[in-house]
Amino acid sequence: MKIKPIYVVNIVFIALIIALLFTPLRGYLQKIQSSTAESKYAKISQLTPEQYNIELKGVNTPDVNFKDFKGKKIFLNFWATWCPICKSEMPDIQTLYNTSKQDYQFVLIYMKDDRKKVEDFLKENSYTFPVYEAVSPIETSLLPTEYPTTFLIKENGEIQEKVIGARDWKNLKF
């Protein structure tokens, strides 16, 4: 009995899948993948001109380019209405905005969300902090991998802190 070539290909393919799933080779491949992801989303300490160049369409505020805020302290927050943690920190952000809008530029960018849902969410909760939609690409190293993600950016573009997750923002000083 002669074995058909397609059966050989299938057997080799199945053996390869089993080897990838159940051997140390899997750990090696995961390590390669995670180091690639880490380098793509490297920790940044200073904003570059490319990272400042983001066209922002205002939801409850006029359209701007993020580079218009260069030279000022910036509270940059990436969030979404589908994110319960994001929604839980919004009252504190509103309190901070009410007390500190003269000290910081507030830039809250909604991500992976529906504009109408964002508008309704802001209206239902009487939030007045400026919310934007990014209409140009955001530099990969600045993109959040988790929500919410907040960057506290000094006047010179130095990132003082990157906060992943919610925080009590009511009394921020930077």
C-alpha positions in Angstrom: 0.0 0.0 0.0 1.4 3.4 -1.0 0.9 6.4 1.3 -0.4 9.5 -0.4 1.7 12.6 -0.1 -1.2 14.6 1.3 -1.3 12.2 4.3 2.4 12.7 4.9 1.9 16.5 4.9 -1.1 16.2 7.3 0.9 14.0 9.7 3.9 16.4 9.7 1.6 19.4 10.2 -0.2 17.7 13.2 3.2 16.7 14.7 4.4 20.3 14.4 1.3 21.6 16.1 1.7 19.1 18.9 5.4 20.0 19.3 4.6 23.7 19.5 1.8 23.2 22.1 3.4 20.7 24.4 7.2 21.2 24.4 9.8 23.7 25.6 9.7 25.1 22.1 6.4 26.7 23.1 8.0 28.7 25.9 10.8 29.8 23.6 8.3 31.1 21.0 6.3 32.9 23.7 9.5 34.6 24.9 10.3 35.8 21.4 6.7 37.1 20.9 6.7 38.9 24.3 10.1 40.5 23.7 8.8 41.8 20.3 5.7 43.2 21.9 7.8 44.8 24.7 10.1 46.5 22.2 7.1 47.7 20.2 5.5 49.1 23.3 8.7 50.2 25.0 8.7 52.3 28.0 9.0 55.9 27.0 10.4 58.7 29.1 10.2 61.7 26.8 7.7 62.6 24.1 9.1 63.0 20.6 7.7 65.4 17.9 6.1 62.3 16.2 4.3 61.4 19.5 3.0 64.9 19.8 1.6 64.9 16.3 -2.0 63.5 16.9 -5.0 65.1 15.2 -7.8 65.2 17.8 -11.5 65.6 17.0 -13.3 67.1 20.0 -16.4 65.4 21.4 -17.3 68.2 23.8 -14.5 70.6 22.9 -13.0 72.1 19.8 -10.7 70.0 17.5 -7.0 70.4 18.1 -3.6 68.8 17.4 -2.0 67.3 20.5 1.2 69.3 19.7 -0.8 72.5 20.6 -0.3 71.4 24.2 3.5 71.1 23.9 5.2 73.2 26.6 2.4 72.6 29.1 1.7 70.1 31.8 -0.6 67.4 30.3 -3.0 64.9 31.9 -3.3 62.4 29.0 -5.8 59.6 29.6 -6.8 56.8 27.3 -10.2 55.3 28.1 -13.5 53.7 26.9 -17.1 53.5 27.9 -17.0 49.7 27.8 -14.2 49.7 30.4 -15.6 49.5 34.0 -12.3 50.6 35.5 -12.2 53.6 33.2 -15.7 54.6 34.2 -15.0 54.2 37.9 -12.2 56.8 37.9 -14.2 59.4 35.9 -15.7 61.1 39.0 -12.2 61.7 40.4 -11.0 63.0 37.0 -13.9 65.4 36.9 -13.1 66.6 40.5 -9.4 67.1 39.4 -10.5 68.9 36.3 -12.8 71.3 38.3 -9.9 72.2 40.6 -6.9 72.1 38.3 -7.9 72.9 34.8 -5.8 76.1 35.0 -2.7 74.0 35.9 -2.9 71.1 33.4 -4.1 70.5 29.9 -6.6 67.6 30.1 -6.7 65.4 27.1 -8.9 62.3 27.4 -8.9 60.2 24.3 -11.6 57.5 23.9 -10.4 54.3 22.3 -12.2 51.5 20.5 -15.6 53.0 21.2 -18.6 54.4 19.6 -18.8 58.3 19.5 -22.5 58.4 20.3 -22.0 56.2 23.3 -19.2 58.5 24.5 -21.4 61.6 24.0 -24.3 60.0 25.9 -22.0 58.9 28.7 -20.5 62.4 29.1 -24.0 63.9 29.1 -25.6 61.4 31.5 -22.8 62.0 34.0 -22.4 65.7 33.5 -18.7 65.3 32.7 -17.1 68.5 31.3 -13.5 67.5 31.0 -12.3 67.6 27.3 -12.7 64.4 25.5 -11.3 63.7 22.0 -11.2 61.1 19.3 -7.8 60.5 17.7 -8.3 60.9 14.0 -4.7 60.4 13.0 -2.5 57.5 14.0 -1.0 57.5 17.5 2.7 56.5 17.8 2.8 52.8 18.8 5.0 53.5 21.9 2.3 55.8 23.2 -0.6 53.5 22.6 -2.1 51.9 25.7 -2.1 48.1 26.0 -4.5 48.3 28.9 -7.3 50.6 29.9 -7.3 53.1 31.4 -3.8 54.3 30.8 -2.8 57.8 32.0 0.4 59.7 31.2 1.4 62.7 33.3 3.6 64.8 31.0 5.7 67.7 32.2 6.2 71.0 30.2 9.4 69.7 28.7 7.7 66.6 27.3 9.2 64.3 30.0 6.8 61.6 31.2 6.7 62.0 34.9 4.5 58.9 35.3 2.6 56.3 33.4 -0.4 55.0 35.3 -2.1 51.8 34.2 -5.5 51.3 35.8 -7.6 53.5 38.0 -6.3 55.9 40.6 -7.7 58.4 43.0 -7.1 61.6 41.0 -8.8 64.1 43.2 -5.6 65.6 44.6 -3.0 65.2 41.9 0.1 67.4 42.1 2.9 67.1 39.5 
